[in-house]
Structure formats: structure tokens, C-alpha cells
């Protein structure tokens, strides 16, 4: 295809925006309502794009429209185009005032509760008008959000060191699990404890199919023990913290979470070493996505906050 003659002069950002709206809405009529334009204008924009590209972008049917394989290809690239434009606008805003702007971060809940909170606190002190959108989920979902450009940075436990070829991944620090109890727990006063001593206590466990749930199972198995009976199974960090605070329950947490939040939660680590649970904590970005200046600030700050943790593990 001749770019200038067939594409560059005929396809505009507005046309791509209309195509995305049609696919998201599932019909041209609904897209027209959302965009505040007439349905004929929407149909005309799609038809002109198809004519310029020489392929059919949408399958029309009685139940609405679906993108063809050609449509999916142009939509994928269009998302990148709009994302890069958004990043460019962010960069202009940053250049005009480096203290203003928003950054979107994906993080697991334990990391959000400790490490990410510390990074945000430090950055907010330096740049009070910065704002942060934090999306919490499991690592697989977060990496999917990253691939779809819904977040700019992901911080998560790297249970598998293999990384999608379209992503950059760097290890911030390595972290182990620790056995934890509330400050009122009778176990806090003991200096010598074996994991076997705690099997029959009331445990707050992670779901066994979750990443940290598998870490907990491994910790017991590597000590020749079966996993304890669960008194409570939850992914919720806040619920786990509340239950531990009663002094009646035990659980495990990533060591970094305890390091950054222990003084606020009254939770303490018991003197039990679990070296087999050490795993890297990674920071992920997209290879073909230009980072915003604010994202680079966040990464630099995250590496600075992680330095004591890296030294602690070595």
C-alpha cells in the first residue's frame, strides 16, 4: 500500500476513535449515541476506512457488529496510537509543571499495603500534586492489564521468572514468607518456635490456588508437615490484619509487607526461618511503550525504596 496516497491522507484519528466506539458498543447506532453523531456519519467513517484499507473491518449481523481479523489488527494498533498520544500529553503536562500528573500502577494487595504505599508516600512528599491510580489484582490479571495498556507499571511477585517477550521485567528485591501473629498472641513472647509447634493453631490461609497460597503450602511441606486446617481462607489483606490483631490467629505474610506496615498494624513476625519461600519481586513495563516522566519517577523511587530490602536479603 502507498502510505501517503491511500492511508495517511484518508484515515484520521477521529475515524479510529469511531471504529473503537463501534466495537465497544456492539452497534453503529449505540456508538453514534455515545459519540453524539448520527448513525449515517458513523457508517460513512467505517466505510471510508474499509475502502482506504481495501479490507472489511466489521462483520455486520442482526445481533450487531463484530470486528474481522483485519478489524482486530487495526484496533490493536489503534489502542497503542491513542495510548502514545495520551503519554505525549502527559509528558507536555510534566514539562510545563513536573509536580502535576497521574500515573496508573498495577500491584498485588500485599505489595500495595506495604511497599507501594511507601513509594507513594515518598513521591507525594516531593511532588504533592502527583496523583496515583492503583489497580489491585493477581499477577496474571495485572500483566494482562499492562499488555492492554490499562496500567503503566506492574509490581508483583515473580513466581515464574519467564516473562512475556513484549515486556520488560526487573527484580526489585527478593522476599520470603514470614509467620505472623498479633501483638497479643501468646506466641509473641517465645524466642524459640518451630513451625511444627503451630500446626494445630487457628490459621488464616490464602486460597490454595493463589500464588501466596502455594507459597504457604510449600513452606509446610518443606518442613515435613501437612498444611494446617484453615480457620479462615481469604485473599483480603485487611481481613487478615484484623483477625491477627485479635491475638487468636496465625498466618503468613510477605516479609516486605510486615517491614513497611508492622508499626501501624501491631503484627509481629515469629522467629521461624522459611528460606525455601524466597521469590523475586518484579517491576514490569511494556517494551514498545514510551514511559511517561511520572512513571520513570515512580520507578526510580521504587528502586530507591527497595535498596534496603535487597541488602537485607544478601
Buried (B, 14 or more C-beta within 10 A) or exposed (E): EEEEEBEEEBBEEEBBBBBBBBBEBEBBBBBBBEBEBEBEEBBBBBEBBBEBBEBBBBEEEEEBBEBBEBBEBBBEEBBEEBBBEEBEEBBEBBEEEBEBBBBBBBBBBBBBBBBBBBBBEBBEEEBEEBEBEBBBBBBEBBBBBBBEBBBBBBBBBBEEEEBBEEBBBBBBBBBBBBBBBBEEBEBBEEEEBEBEEBBEBBBBBBEEEBBBBBBBBBBBEEBEBEBBEBBBEBBEBEEBBBBBBEBBBBBBBBBBBBBBBBEEBBBBBBEBEBEBBEBBBBBBBBEEBEBBBBBBBBBEBBBEBBEEBBEEEE
